[in-house]
Amino acid sequence: MPENKDREQEGMTVQEAGRKGVETLREKYGPDAMSEIGQKGGEARKEELGHEGYVELGHKGGQRVKELIEEGKQAQQENK
């Protein structure tokens, strides 16, 4: 990631531009429209991944949650 002075020269990061775009859309169309956009995106992703893709995605998410829980337990033990 570029340093702050580099960022000022280059403009904004892709993440910052995306966040600004979402904020602009929310102000222009309201939260209901944002929900509809999200649903359309979810449907498109569902078609792209298919059933097996969703199974794999869910497994990855579950594994990450399991890791985070374990990290939290370890941190708690270290703080005792």
Distance bins in CASP14 RR format, pairs under 12 A and 6 or more apart:
PFRMAT RR
TARGET T0000
AUTHOR 0000-0000-0000
RMODE 2
METHOD distances of the structure
MODEL  1
1 7 0 0 0 0 1 0 0 0 0 0 0
1 10 0 0 0 0 0 1 0 0 0 0 0
1 13 1 0 0 1 0 0 0 0 0 0 0
1 14 0 0 0 0 0 1 0 0 0 0 0
1 15 0 0 0 0 1 0 0 0 0 0 0
1 16 0 0 0 0 0 1 0 0 0 0 0
2 8 0 0 0 0 1 0 0 0 0 0 0
2 9 0 0 0 0 1 0 0 0 0 0 0
2 10 1 0 0 1 0 0 0 0 0 0 0
2 11 0 0 0 0 1 0 0 0 0 0 0
2 12 0 0 0 0 0 1 0 0 0 0 0
2 13 1 0 0 1 0 0 0 0 0 0 0
2 14 0 0 0 0 0 1 0 0 0 0 0
2 15 0 0 0 0 0 1 0 0 0 0 0
2 16 0 0 0 0 0 1 0 0 0 0 0
3 9 0 0 0 0 0 1 0 0 0 0 0
3 10 0 0 0 0 0 1 0 0 0 0 0
3 13 0 0 0 0 0 1 0 0 0 0 0
4 10 0 0 0 0 0 1 0 0 0 0 0
4 11 0 0 0 0 0 1 0 0 0 0 0
4 12 0 0 0 0 0 1 0 0 0 0 0
4 13 0 0 0 0 0 1 0 0 0 0 0
5 11 0 0 0 0 0 1 0 0 0 0 0
6 12 0 0 0 0 0 1 0 0 0 0 0
6 13 0 0 0 0 0 1 0 0 0 0 0
7 13 1 0 0 1 0 0 0 0 0 0 0
7 14 0 0 0 0 0 1 0 0 0 0 0
7 15 0 0 0 0 0 1 0 0 0 0 0
7 16 0 0 0 0 1 0 0 0 0 0 0
7 17 0 0 0 0 0 1 0 0 0 0 0
8 16 0 0 0 0 0 1 0 0 0 0 0
10 16 0 0 0 0 0 1 0 0 0 0 0
10 17 0 0 0 0 0 1 0 0 0 0 0
11 17 0 0 0 0 1 0 0 0 0 0 0
11 20 0 0 0 0 0 1 0 0 0 0 0
12 18 0 0 0 0 1 0 0 0 0 0 0
12 19 0 0 0 0 1 0 0 0 0 0 0
12 20 1 0 0 1 0 0 0 0 0 0 0
12 21 0 0 0 0 0 1 0 0 0 0 0
13 19 0 0 0 0 1 0 0 0 0 0 0
13 20 0 0 0 0 0 1 0 0 0 0 0
14 20 0 0 0 0 0 1 0 0 0 0 0
14 21 0 0 0 0 0 1 0 0 0 0 0
15 21 0 0 0 0 0 1 0 0 0 0 0
15 22 0 0 0 0 0 1 0 0 0 0 0
16 22 0 0 0 0 0 1 0 0 0 0 0
16 23 0 0 0 0 0 1 0 0 0 0 0
17 23 0 0 0 0 0 1 0 0 0 0 0
17 24 0 0 0 0 0 1 0 0 0 0 0
18 24 0 0 0 0 1 0 0 0 0 0 0
18 25 0 0 0 0 1 0 0 0 0 0 0
18 26 0 0 0 0 0 1 0 0 0 0 0
19 25 0 0 0 0 0 1 0 0 0 0 0
19 26 0 0 0 0 0 1 0 0 0 0 0
20 26 0 0 0 0 0 1 0 0 0 0 0
20 27 0 0 0 0 0 1 0 0 0 0 0
21 27 0 0 0 0 1 0 0 0 0 0 0
21 28 0 0 0 0 1 0 0 0 0 0 0
21 29 0 0 0 0 0 1 0 0 0 0 0
21 34 0 0 0 0 0 1 0 0 0 0 0
21 37 0 0 0 0 0 1 0 0 0 0 0
22 28 0 0 0 0 0 1 0 0 0 0 0
22 29 0 0 0 0 0 1 0 0 0 0 0
22 30 0 0 0 0 0 1 0 0 0 0 0
22 31 0 0 0 0 0 1 0 0 0 0 0
22 33 0 0 0 0 0 1 0 0 0 0 0
22 34 1 0 0 1 0 0 0 0 0 0 0
22 37 0 0 0 0 1 0 0 0 0 0 0
22 38 0 0 0 0 0 1 0 0 0 0 0
23 29 0 0 0 0 0 1 0 0 0 0 0
23 30 0 0 0 0 0 1 0 0 0 0 0
23 31 0 0 0 0 0 1 0 0 0 0 0
23 34 0 0 0 0 0 1 0 0 0 0 0
24 30 0 0 0 0 0 1 0 0 0 0 0
24 33 0 0 0 0 0 1 0 0 0 0 0
24 34 0 0 0 0 0 1 0 0 0 0 0
25 31 0 0 0 0 0 1 0 0 0 0 0
25 32 0 0 0 0 0 1 0 0 0 0 0
25 33 1 0 0 1 0 0 0 0 0 0 0
25 34 1 0 0 1 0 0 0 0 0 0 0
25 35 0 0 0 0 0 1 0 0 0 0 0
25 36 0 0 0 0 0 1 0 0 0 0 0
25 37 1 0 0 1 0 0 0 0 0 0 0
25 38 0 0 0 0 0 1 0 0 0 0 0
26 32 0 0 0 0 0 1 0 0 0 0 0
26 33 1 0 0 1 0 0 0 0 0 0 0
26 34 1 0 1 0 0 0 0 0 0 0 0
26 35 0 0 0 0 0 1 0 0 0 0 0
26 37 0 0 0 0 1 0 0 0 0 0 0
26 38 0 0 0 0 0 1 0 0 0 0 0
27 33 0 0 0 0 0 1 0 0 0 0 0
27 34 0 0 0 0 0 1 0 0 0 0 0
28 34 0 0 0 0 0 1 0 0 0 0 0
28 37 0 0 0 0 0 1 0 0 0 0 0
29 35 0 0 0 0 0 1 0 0 0 0 0
29 36 0 0 0 0 1 0 0 0 0 0 0
29 37 0 0 0 0 1 0 0 0 0 0 0
30 36 0 0 0 0 1 0 0 0 0 0 0
30 37 0 0 0 0 0 1 0 0 0 0 0
31 37 0 0 0 0 0 1 0 0 0 0 0
31 38 0 0 0 0 0 1 0 0 0 0 0
32 38 0 0 0 0 0 1 0 0 0 0 0
32 39 0 0 0 0 0 1 0 0 0 0 0
33 39 0 0 0 0 0 1 0 0 0 0 0
33 40 0 0 0 0 0 1 0 0 0 0 0
34 40 0 0 0 0 0 1 0 0 0 0 0
34 41 0 0 0 0 0 1 0 0 0 0 0
35 41 0 0 0 0 0 1 0 0 0 0 0
35 42 0 0 0 0 0 1 0 0 0 0 0
36 42 0 0 0 0 0 1 0 0 0 0 0
36 43 0 0 0 0 0 1 0 0 0 0 0
37 43 0 0 0 0 0 1 0 0 0 0 0
37 44 0 0 0 0 0 1 0 0 0 0 0
38 44 0 0 0 0 1 0 0 0 0 0 0
38 45 0 0 0 0 1 0 0 0 0 0 0
38 46 0 0 0 0 0 1 0 0 0 0 0
39 45 0 0 0 0 0 1 0 0 0 0 0
39 46 0 0 0 0 0 1 0 0 0 0 0
40 46 0 0 0 0 0 1 0 0 0 0 0
40 47 0 0 0 0 0 1 0 0 0 0 0
41 47 0 0 0 0 1 0 0 0 0 0 0
41 48 0 0 0 0 1 0 0 0 0 0 0
41 49 0 0 0 0 0 1 0 0 0 0 0
42 48 0 0 0 0 1 0 0 0 0 0 0
42 49 0 0 0 0 1 0 0 0 0 0 0
42 50 0 0 0 0 0 1 0 0 0 0 0
42 54 0 0 0 0 0 1 0 0 0 0 0
42 57 0 0 0 0 0 1 0 0 0 0 0
43 49 0 0 0 0 0 1 0 0 0 0 0
43 50 0 0 0 0 0 1 0 0 0 0 0
44 50 0 0 0 0 0 1 0 0 0 0 0
45 53 0 0 0 0 1 0 0 0 0 0 0
45 54 0 0 0 0 1 0 0 0 0 0 0
45 57 0 0 0 0 1 0 0 0 0 0 0
46 52 0 0 0 0 0 1 0 0 0 0 0
46 53 0 0 0 0 1 0 0 0 0 0 0
46 54 1 0 0 1 0 0 0 0 0 0 0
46 57 0 0 0 0 0 1 0 0 0 0 0
47 53 0 0 0 0 0 1 0 0 0 0 0
47 54 0 0 0 0 0 1 0 0 0 0 0
48 54 0 0 0 0 0 1 0 0 0 0 0
48 57 0 0 0 0 0 1 0 0 0 0 0
49 55 0 0 0 0 1 0 0 0 0 0 0
49 56 1 0 0 1 0 0 0 0 0 0 0
49 57 1 0 0 1 0 0 0 0 0 0 0
49 58 0 0 0 0 0 1 0 0 0 0 0
49 60 0 0 0 0 0 1 0 0 0 0 0
50 56 0 0 0 0 1 0 0 0 0 0 0
50 57 0 0 0 0 1 0 0 0 0 0 0
51 57 0 0 0 0 0 1 0 0 0 0 0
51 58 0 0 0 0 0 1 0 0 0 0 0
52 58 0 0 0 0 0 1 0 0 0 0 0
52 59 0 0 0 0 0 1 0 0 0 0 0
53 59 0 0 0 0 1 0 0 0 0 0 0
53 60 0 0 0 0 1 0 0 0 0 0 0
54 60 0 0 0 0 0 1 0 0 0 0 0
54 61 0 0 0 0 0 1 0 0 0 0 0
55 61 0 0 0 0 0 1 0 0 0 0 0
55 62 0 0 0 0 0 1 0 0 0 0 0
56 62 0 0 0 0 0 1 0 0 0 0 0
56 63 0 0 0 0 0 1 0 0 0 0 0
57 63 0 0 0 0 0 1 0 0 0 0 0
57 64 0 0 0 0 0 1 0 0 0 0 0
58 64 0 0 0 0 1 0 0 0 0 0 0
58 65 0 0 0 0 1 0 0 0 0 0 0
58 66 0 0 0 0 0 1 0 0 0 0 0
59 65 0 0 0 0 0 1 0 0 0 0 0
59 66 0 0 0 0 0 1 0 0 0 0 0
60 66 0 0 0 0 0 1 0 0 0 0 0
60 67 0 0 0 0 0 1 0 0 0 0 0
61 67 0 0 0 0 1 0 0 0 0 0 0
61 68 0 0 0 0 1 0 0 0 0 0 0
62 68 0 0 0 0 1 0 0 0 0 0 0
62 69 0 0 0 0 1 0 0 0 0 0 0
63 69 0 0 0 0 0 1 0 0 0 0 0
63 70 0 0 0 0 0 1 0 0 0 0 0
64 70 0 0 0 0 0 1 0 0 0 0 0
64 71 0 0 0 0 0 1 0 0 0 0 0
65 71 0 0 0 0 0 1 0 0 0 0 0
65 72 0 0 0 0 0 1 0 0 0 0 0
66 72 0 0 0 0 0 1 0 0 0 0 0
66 73 0 0 0 0 0 1 0 0 0 0 0
67 73 0 0 0 0 0 1 0 0 0 0 0
67 74 0 0 0 0 0 1 0 0 0 0 0
68 74 0 0 0 0 0 1 0 0 0 0 0
68 75 0 0 0 0 0 1 0 0 0 0 0
69 75 0 0 0 0 0 1 0 0 0 0 0
69 76 0 0 0 0 0 1 0 0 0 0 0
70 76 0 0 0 0 0 1 0 0 0 0 0
70 77 0 0 0 0 0 1 0 0 0 0 0
71 77 0 0 0 0 0 1 0 0 0 0 0
71 78 0 0 0 0 0 1 0 0 0 0 0
72 78 0 0 0 0 1 0 0 0 0 0 0
72 79 0 0 0 0 1 0 0 0 0 0 0
73 79 0 0 0 0 0 1 0 0 0 0 0
73 80 0 0 0 0 0 1 0 0 0 0 0
74 80 0 0 0 0 0 1 0 0 0 0 0
END
